[in-house]
Amino acid sequence: MTNYIDPSRENWQVFKDLPRDAPIHMLNLLKFRDLAEYPADHELHGQGLTGREAYAIYEKRFQELVADDGAAMVWHMPLECMVTGPAGEWDAGFVMGYPHSGVFMAMVKNESYVRDALPHRTAALADSRLIRFGGRS
């Protein structure tokens, strides 16, 4: 089984080639590690945080970074059960809305995001999916 934490080069190119001037929504599906895996030189390495706890740190810092850019949580509810597909495949899911893809692209290239938020996401996740949906129907 292949796990995915970051986009492939090919998928990132497809994302960048899509229209950039319309609202987008991003579906996030998350599978947390039992214990977060921080690099040895990270201040939280070996502190015993769960993947869910590490992701909560990521989510707080992420929200702070995009607060003024028009990005917002569109939908987030507790996962109760899997109706179609294997039970236990995902621990959480939510949808983020962005005024346009440029906001998302700027965020992932933001030095503060890379330094202060992304390490927590990487430490937290065993697997993930990030799916872009167009904002126009």
C-alpha positions as a LaTeX table, in Angstrom:
\begin{tabular}{lrrr}
\hline
Residue & $x$ (\AA) & $y$ (\AA) & $z$ (\AA) \\
\hline
Met1 & 0.00 & 0.00 & 0.00 \\
Thr2 & 1.32 & 3.43 & $-0.92$ \\
Asn3 & 0.80 & 6.31 & 1.49 \\
Tyr4 & 0.65 & 9.92 & 0.41 \\
Ile5 & 1.61 & 12.93 & 2.48 \\
Asp6 & 2.75 & 15.43 & $-0.16$ \\
Pro7 & 1.66 & 15.91 & $-3.78$ \\
Ser8 & 3.64 & 14.30 & $-6.56$ \\
Arg9 & 5.41 & 16.59 & $-9.01$ \\
Glu10 & 2.94 & 15.53 & $-11.73$ \\
Asn11 & $-0.16$ & 16.18 & $-9.60$ \\
Trp12 & 1.19 & 19.56 & $-8.48$ \\
Gln13 & 1.69 & 20.53 & $-12.13$ \\
Val14 & $-1.90$ & 19.56 & $-12.96$ \\
Phe15 & $-3.05$ & 21.72 & $-10.04$ \\
Lys16 & $-0.99$ & 24.69 & $-11.28$ \\
Asp17 & $-2.26$ & 24.27 & $-14.86$ \\
Leu18 & $-5.92$ & 24.57 & $-13.84$ \\
Pro19 & $-7.62$ & 28.00 & $-13.88$ \\
Arg20 & $-6.37$ & 30.27 & $-11.11$ \\
Asp21 & $-9.07$ & 32.94 & $-11.05$ \\
Ala22 & $-12.04$ & 31.00 & $-9.64$ \\
Pro23 & $-12.85$ & 29.84 & $-6.11$ \\
Ile24 & $-11.74$ & 26.32 & $-5.21$ \\
His25 & $-12.55$ & 23.84 & $-2.48$ \\
Met26 & $-10.09$ & 21.29 & $-1.17$ \\
Leu27 & $-11.30$ & 18.02 & 0.36 \\
Asn28 & $-8.82$ & 16.73 & 2.95 \\
Leu29 & $-8.87$ & 13.10 & 4.10 \\
Leu30 & $-6.49$ & 12.28 & 6.94 \\
Lys31 & $-5.08$ & 9.17 & 8.60 \\
Phe32 & $-3.11$ & 10.03 & 11.73 \\
Arg33 & $-0.03$ & 8.25 & 13.02 \\
Asp34 & $-0.44$ & 6.72 & 16.47 \\
Leu35 & 2.60 & 8.75 & 17.57 \\
Ala36 & 3.80 & 11.84 & 15.73 \\
Glu37 & 7.15 & 11.37 & 13.96 \\
Tyr38 & 9.15 & 14.56 & 14.24 \\
Pro39 & 12.73 & 14.72 & 12.91 \\
Ala40 & 15.45 & 14.22 & 15.54 \\
Asp41 & 16.35 & 17.93 & 15.48 \\
His42 & 12.77 & 19.16 & 16.07 \\
Glu43 & 11.89 & 20.49 & 19.53 \\
Leu44 & 8.91 & 18.09 & 19.78 \\
His45 & 10.86 & 14.97 & 18.81 \\
Gly46 & 10.36 & 12.24 & 21.41 \\
Gln47 & 7.74 & 14.20 & 23.35 \\
Gly48 & 5.07 & 11.51 & 22.88 \\
Leu49 & 2.53 & 13.59 & 20.95 \\
Thr50 & $-0.07$ & 11.63 & 19.03 \\
Gly51 & $-0.58$ & 12.26 & 15.33 \\
Arg52 & $-3.90$ & 13.92 & 16.14 \\
Glu53 & $-2.19$ & 16.26 & 18.65 \\
Ala54 & 0.52 & 17.18 & 16.14 \\
Tyr55 & $-2.13$ & 17.86 & 13.50 \\
Ala56 & $-3.97$ & 20.16 & 15.92 \\
Ile57 & $-0.77$ & 22.25 & 16.16 \\
Tyr58 & $-0.55$ & 22.30 & 12.36 \\
Glu59 & $-4.20$ & 23.28 & 11.99 \\
Lys60 & $-3.85$ & 26.20 & 14.45 \\
Arg61 & $-0.76$ & 27.57 & 12.70 \\
Phe62 & $-2.26$ & 27.00 & 9.25 \\
Gln63 & $-5.43$ & 28.90 & 10.20 \\
Glu64 & $-3.33$ & 31.81 & 11.51 \\
Leu65 & $-1.43$ & 31.98 & 8.20 \\
Val66 & $-4.51$ & 32.03 & 5.93 \\
Ala67 & $-6.82$ & 34.07 & 8.16 \\
Asp68 & $-6.35$ & 37.27 & 6.16 \\
Asp69 & $-6.33$ & 35.64 & 2.72 \\
Gly70 & $-10.00$ & 34.70 & 2.47 \\
Ala71 & $-9.43$ & 30.98 & 3.01 \\
Ala72 & $-11.82$ & 29.34 & 5.44 \\
Met73 & $-13.01$ & 26.03 & 6.75 \\
Val74 & $-16.18$ & 25.25 & 4.77 \\
Trp75 & $-17.10$ & 21.98 & 6.39 \\
His76 & $-15.74$ & 19.92 & 9.29 \\
Met77 & $-17.63$ & 17.28 & 11.25 \\
Pro78 & $-16.55$ & 14.27 & 13.31 \\
Leu79 & $-16.17$ & 11.08 & 11.28 \\
Glu80 & $-18.69$ & 8.53 & 12.60 \\
Cys81 & $-18.37$ & 5.51 & 10.32 \\
Met82 & $-17.33$ & 4.43 & 6.84 \\
Val83 & $-20.37$ & 3.54 & 4.75 \\
Thr84 & $-18.51$ & 2.73 & 1.51 \\
Gly85 & $-14.94$ & 1.54 & 1.76 \\
Pro86 & $-12.78$ & $-0.05$ & 4.43 \\
Ala87 & $-13.46$ & 0.87 & 8.05 \\
Gly88 & $-10.60$ & 2.76 & 9.69 \\
Glu89 & $-9.11$ & 4.04 & 6.43 \\
Trp90 & $-9.53$ & 7.70 & 7.44 \\
Asp91 & $-9.57$ & 9.42 & 10.83 \\
Ala92 & $-10.79$ & 12.85 & 9.74 \\
Gly93 & $-12.04$ & 14.82 & 6.77 \\
Phe94 & $-12.87$ & 18.42 & 6.05 \\
Val95 & $-13.24$ & 20.94 & 3.22 \\
Met96 & $-11.32$ & 24.20 & 2.97 \\
Gly97 & $-12.44$ & 26.98 & 0.65 \\
Tyr98 & $-10.06$ & 29.38 & $-1.09$ \\
Pro99 & $-11.00$ & 32.50 & $-3.09$ \\
His100 & $-8.70$ & 31.17 & $-5.86$ \\
Ser101 & $-5.85$ & 28.70 & $-6.24$ \\
Gly102 & $-3.24$ & 31.45 & $-5.96$ \\
Val103 & $-4.04$ & 31.76 & $-2.24$ \\
Phe104 & $-3.34$ & 28.05 & $-1.76$ \\
Met105 & $-0.17$ & 28.18 & $-3.86$ \\
Ala106 & 1.15 & 31.22 & $-1.97$ \\
Met107 & 0.42 & 29.53 & 1.34 \\
Val108 & 2.39 & 26.35 & 0.57 \\
Lys109 & 5.36 & 28.46 & $-0.57$ \\
Asn110 & 5.20 & 30.80 & 2.44 \\
Glu111 & 8.40 & 30.52 & 4.48 \\
Ser112 & 6.46 & 30.70 & 7.74 \\
Tyr113 & 4.18 & 27.85 & 6.61 \\
Val114 & 7.14 & 25.68 & 5.63 \\
Arg115 & 9.01 & 26.42 & 8.87 \\
Asp116 & 6.23 & 26.72 & 11.49 \\
Ala117 & 3.29 & 24.64 & 10.26 \\
Leu118 & 4.30 & 21.98 & 7.72 \\
Pro119 & 6.58 & 19.97 & 10.05 \\
His120 & 3.57 & 19.29 & 12.30 \\
Arg121 & 1.48 & 18.03 & 9.38 \\
Thr122 & 4.28 & 15.77 & 8.18 \\
Ala123 & 4.83 & 14.41 & 11.70 \\
Ala124 & 1.11 & 13.84 & 12.23 \\
Leu125 & 0.02 & 12.00 & 9.10 \\
Ala126 & 0.40 & 8.38 & 8.09 \\
Asp127 & $-1.63$ & 8.97 & 4.91 \\
Ser128 & $-3.74$ & 11.68 & 3.31 \\
Arg129 & $-5.62$ & 12.76 & 0.23 \\
Leu130 & $-6.07$ & 16.33 & $-0.95$ \\
Ile131 & $-8.63$ & 16.72 & $-3.71$ \\
Arg132 & $-9.36$ & 19.97 & $-5.53$ \\
Phe133 & $-12.88$ & 20.85 & $-6.59$ \\
Gly134 & $-13.82$ & 23.86 & $-8.71$ \\
Gly135 & $-15.80$ & 26.59 & $-7.02$ \\
Arg136 & $-18.28$ & 27.08 & $-9.84$ \\
Ser137 & $-21.13$ & 24.71 & $-10.48$ \\
\hline
\end{tabular}
